[in-house]
């Protein structure tokens, strides 16, 4: 039986981990850029009023919460993080914010 080459195996595991981390960071950058585009399109107010509505409650700003919302919504809708997703995300965001406004008034 051939022995396992642990240094080579460790290096391969490290390389795999680095690739996964780079892909995750790239995804997060794209989600942030999409959130920035949506924020501009909707004139999203600065502050933190939407953190509990759009985010997980851990975000510091509305833009951070919107970024969390974008990532979650892309996954739920099965969309890729690219500019073609903007119209669908914008429609979903408007629906979400209208639902929030309706609840706030009732």
C-alpha positions as CSV (number, residue, x, y, z in Angstrom):
1,X,0.0,0.0,0.0
2,X,1.3,3.4,-0.9
3,X,1.7,5.9,2.0
4,X,-0.2,9.1,1.9
5,X,2.0,12.1,1.2
6,X,0.8,14.4,4.0
7,X,2.7,17.5,3.0
8,X,1.3,17.4,-0.5
9,X,-2.2,16.6,0.9
10,X,-1.9,19.6,3.3
11,X,-0.8,21.9,0.5
12,X,-3.7,20.8,-1.6
13,X,-6.1,21.4,1.3
14,X,-4.7,24.9,1.9
15,X,-4.9,25.7,-1.8
16,X,-8.6,24.5,-1.9
17,X,-9.3,26.6,1.2
18,X,-7.7,29.7,-0.4
19,X,-9.7,29.2,-3.6
20,X,-13.0,29.0,-1.6
21,X,-12.1,32.1,0.4
22,X,-11.2,34.0,-2.7
23,X,-14.5,33.0,-4.3
24,X,-16.4,34.0,-1.1
25,X,-14.7,37.4,-1.0
26,X,-15.5,38.0,-4.6
27,X,-19.2,37.1,-4.0
28,X,-19.3,39.5,-1.1
29,X,-17.8,42.3,-3.1
30,X,-20.4,41.8,-5.9
31,X,-23.2,41.7,-3.3
32,X,-22.0,45.0,-1.8
33,X,-21.8,46.6,-5.3
34,X,-25.3,45.4,-6.0
35,X,-26.5,46.8,-2.7
36,X,-24.8,50.1,-3.5
37,X,-26.6,50.2,-6.9
38,X,-29.9,49.5,-5.2
39,X,-29.2,52.1,-2.5
40,X,-28.6,54.7,-5.2
41,X,-31.7,53.7,-7.2
42,X,-34.0,53.9,-4.1
43,X,-32.3,56.9,-2.4
44,X,-31.7,54.7,0.6
45,X,-31.4,56.9,3.7
46,X,-28.2,56.8,5.7
47,X,-28.5,55.5,9.3
48,X,-29.6,52.2,10.7
49,X,-33.4,52.3,10.7
50,X,-33.7,49.4,8.3
51,X,-31.1,47.1,10.0
52,X,-33.7,45.0,11.7
53,X,-36.0,44.8,8.7
54,X,-33.5,44.0,6.0
55,X,-30.6,42.6,7.8
56,X,-29.9,40.1,10.6
57,X,-29.7,42.7,13.3
58,X,-25.9,42.6,13.4
59,X,-25.3,45.2,10.7
60,X,-24.2,48.8,11.6
61,X,-25.9,50.7,8.7
62,X,-28.7,50.5,6.3
63,X,-26.2,49.8,3.5
64,X,-24.8,46.9,5.5
65,X,-28.3,45.5,6.1
66,X,-29.1,45.9,2.4
67,X,-25.9,44.0,1.5
68,X,-27.1,41.2,3.8
69,X,-30.5,41.3,2.2
70,X,-29.0,41.2,-1.3
71,X,-27.0,38.1,-0.5
72,X,-30.0,36.3,1.0
73,X,-32.3,37.3,-1.8
74,X,-29.9,36.3,-4.5
75,X,-29.8,32.9,-2.9
76,X,-33.5,32.6,-2.4
77,X,-34.3,33.6,-6.0
78,X,-31.4,31.5,-7.5
79,X,-29.9,34.6,-9.2
80,X,-26.2,35.2,-10.0
81,X,-24.6,38.3,-8.5
82,X,-24.4,40.4,-11.6
83,X,-26.0,43.5,-13.1
84,X,-28.7,41.4,-14.7
85,X,-30.0,40.7,-11.2
86,X,-30.6,44.4,-10.5
87,X,-34.2,44.8,-11.9
88,X,-35.4,41.7,-10.0
89,X,-33.7,42.7,-6.8
90,X,-35.1,46.2,-7.1
91,X,-38.6,44.8,-7.5
92,X,-38.1,42.5,-4.5
93,X,-36.7,45.4,-2.4
94,X,-39.6,47.6,-3.3
95,X,-42.0,44.8,-2.3
96,X,-40.2,44.3,0.9
97,X,-40.1,47.9,1.8
98,X,-43.8,48.4,1.0
99,X,-44.6,45.4,3.2
100,X,-42.7,47.0,6.0
101,X,-44.4,50.3,5.5
102,X,-47.8,48.6,5.6
103,X,-47.0,46.9,8.9
104,X,-45.6,50.1,10.4
105,X,-49.0,51.8,9.7
106,X,-51.2,49.0,11.0
